[in-house]
């Protein structure tokens, strides 16, 4: 081959960038301090109650960072799945034909992230960019979120499900969530707190306090939560089930027997952990 000039390899491949890499690592080293943060507390409460939770917020405000912080605080592995770049078969499973399909059937093989979670037995499953997922993908996610089944694989009960979404107006090719999918989640609005961000830029972020259920409080917490939810629905029967009329509202939180069951579990865990009023109201 003519006309090519061989370039000598540097003795230290990362030499020119080594100092920059060291500086970036230093900037990534931060500390935490105890601080009240109702957003983090509400998220931790939903995860402790093992209810699928959906974080709504504009791009770049720290939804993914909050999930990483939560996973670290709980000591759980985090599996992140970008919902918008997957096909429906990635959640419904891919058919695998065996030697005798007429006898054994055709199992639906799960993706690698589901297998890792099943093998580990616990973890956080994070569906990011949910509002950028087209309707067919949202439909495939229905069974994953509610029944915790991915193809032929049942996820362990200890696997927690969290998702994040941008409002359709600011999402890449955004879609409204389908009402059946929206009704399977606890919805939390995720906003930034300017003083917290400013202090974080100085190197100190709020500490993630994981709520712990007090076994001694559990029976009383369950009875109290049942009384609150039952009493409210007795007084307001029209709110037992009410599907909003417009697509935007149907893609957010709306009341149904399923969502009231989720509220019951959240409230009971909140009482048993001593969660603050702001976290319960979030």
Secondary structure, DSSP 8 states (H G I E B T S, - for coil): --S-------SSTTHHHHHHHHHHHHHT--EEE----HHHHHHHHHHHTT--EEEE--TTSSHHHHHHHHHHHHT--EEEEEGGG--THHHH-EEE--TTHHHH--EEE--HHHHHHHHHS-EEEEEESGGGS-HHHHHHHHHHHHH-EETTEE--TTEEEEEEE--TTTSTT-----HHHHTTSEEEE----HHHHHHHHTTEEE--------HHHHHHHHHHHHHHHHHHHHH-GGGSS---SSHHHHTS----HHHHHHHHHHHHHHHHHT--HHHHH-
